[in-house]
Amino acid sequence: MNKLLIVAIASTFSLVAEYSFAGGDAATGKQKSAACAACHGADGNSVAPDFPRIAGQQPDYILHSLSAYKSGSRKDPVMGAMAANLSKQDMEDLAAYFSSQNGLIVKY
């Protein structure tokens, strides 16, 4: 019984965590992701070891990272330039798109 309760709680938490990021639209993010594809791959699964795989990453992590590149608190000349002109909505849409892709965290 305890195992069943733990599984139910974990499943509920997983669903809440996945859908609590309501600010972005994945379909719009896909349209905005063309510039990202050169390094991170079309769906965020980069094949180059120099570029991180961002598919399946948590949306809040992607949003935080893009915001940090934009503000300059996280330093990288390429990502800083890429994020410089992104609006908050752009970043939320990109986060929604890349987090919805299978990659780092496989979605079932």
SULTADA-V758690 format. One record per residue. RES is the residue in one letter. SS is DSSP state (A for helix, B for strand, O for the rest). OMEGA is omega in whole degrees, 0 to 359 (NA if undefined). Layout:
RES;SS;OMEGA
RES;SS;OMEGA
//
This chain:
M;O;180
N;A;179
K;A;179
L;A;179
L;A;179
I;A;179
V;A;180
A;A;179
I;A;180
A;A;179
S;A;178
T;A;179
F;A;180
S;A;179
L;A;179
V;A;181
A;A;182
E;A;185
Y;A;180
S;O;179
F;O;189
A;O;187
G;O;186
G;O;178
D;O;185
A;A;180
A;A;177
T;A;178
G;A;177
K;A;179
Q;A;183
K;A;189
S;O;184
A;A;180
A;A;181
C;A;187
A;A;182
A;A;181
C;A;188
H;A;183
G;O;185
A;O;181
D;O;179
G;O;179
N;O;181
S;O;176
V;O;180
A;O;182
P;O;180
D;O;183
F;O;183
P;O;171
R;O;182
I;O;177
A;O;178
G;O;178
Q;O;179
Q;O;183
P;A;180
D;A;177
Y;A;179
I;A;180
L;A;179
H;A;181
S;A;180
L;A;178
S;A;180
A;A;175
Y;A;181
K;A;181
S;A;182
G;O;178
S;O;171
R;O;190
K;O;169
D;O;186
P;A;181
V;A;182
M;A;177
G;A;179
A;A;180
M;A;184
A;A;187
A;O;184
N;O;180
L;O;173
S;O;177
K;A;179
Q;A;176
D;A;182
M;A;179
E;A;178
D;A;178
L;A;179
A;A;179
A;A;181
Y;A;185
F;A;179
S;A;180
S;O;181
Q;O;175
N;O;180
G;O;183
L;O;178
I;O;183
V;O;178
K;O;180
Y;O;NA
//
